[in-house]
Amino acid sequence: MENLQPLGGKIWTKPFKVLTLLAVIGGIFIAKRFIFGIGSVTNLSDGYPWGLWIVFDVVTSTALACGGYAMAMLVYIFNKQEYHPLVRSALVASIFGYTLAGLAIFIDVGRYWQLYNVFIPPYLNVNSVMFEVASCIALYVLIMWIELSPAWFKQRYGKVPGWLNKIMFFIIAIGVLLPTMHQASLGGLMIAMGEKLSPLWQTQFIPALFLITAITLGYAMVVFESIFSANQFGRPVEMKMLSKLSRFIPFLTIAFLVLRFGVIAFNGDLGLIFRFDLAALMFVIETVLFVFPVVILWKPENRQKINNLFRAAVFFVIAGVLYRFDTFIIVFNPGHGYRYFPAFQEIMITVGIIALEIMLYMIFVKRLPIFPQVKHA
């Protein structure tokens, strides 16, 4: 196994101070939400019982946090050990994405004090997709913290307990299974919405489409985070690994586009793309954004340039995020004249949660052995 080391350095830097301010502002609005109720900080309604918090903090941020899942699948299931140095840093980003998504549920649910009922046997609804999503995400958060625990043991005691090494293969196996289930189920939630969702998005195959984009978002985020963190922390970019890793993005994207267009064509809904309404416009924008990474990364020589890798990763991240926002909010039409746009306080709470996630990531990579040790010539 490769040597890993903490990055070291100051925690209380200027960027950290800015993030702290944003987190504090978000915390103030969260306090207001719990004191005065959810209606005091949101524009939610009977037509839109979910808004920015669910769509970004849960549906989208968990997909953006699939780097650990995608890398674990690649390294441990498909035995691509050359990517192992990227696993732990991807895992750290995934942990905070999923953990804070789980905590955001308490902010979004009206009767948060009864949220535990989801897991109490007399109230279990095992036929509910939402139960499957809730239980899988909760268990996956626990699994990821166990996966990261060797870094803490190594830093604190200089070695990892033998019993932990013995059960880690089982922990990793569960850690690959759970996201496969709940990422697909997040898409499956919208099947029940029926005609409230445009046929350009509504399909029985939406679980597969959500799963494919989640895995691809995982690889795109690993590329993005690796290049960005290398720039911010003064580390060399792992160009060889990232170049090889990025080749999966265009193939998975093509699989997504073929399945999506194939279903739309089979259902006879291709004409909806040319209606020039909001749904058609958002569909075209999505498709263009999905195609860009394919064009950029298709030729092997293009994958040797850091700017191309970063640009392609950014395009796919935007496309994947927009696909989820379109599905759950932008082209979702509950009828009866309902409209929704997040309130300023809603936005700032989400910004605060994101800021807290980045802060925790910075603390962990600077204090725990997360990144491979830099080899000096």
Secondary structure, DSSP 8 states (H G I E B T S, - for coil): ---EE---S-SS-HHHHHHHHHHHHHHHHHHHHHHH-GGGT----SS-SS-HIIIIIIIIHHHHTTHHHHHHIIIIIS--GGGGGGHHHHHHHHHHHHHHHHHHHHHH-TTGGGGGGGGSGGG--TT-HHHHHHHHHHHHHHHHHHHHHHHHHHHHHSS--HHHHHHHHHHHHHHHHHHHHHHHHHHHGGGGGGGGB-TTT--TTHHHHHHHHHHHHHHHHHHHHHHHHHHHHT----HHHHHHHHTHHHHHHHHHHHHHHHHHHHTT-GGGGGS-SHHHHHHHHHHHHHHHHHHHHSSGGGGGSHHHHHHHHHHHHHHHHHHHHIIIIISB--STT------HHHHHHHHHHHHHHHHHHHHHHHHSS-EE-----
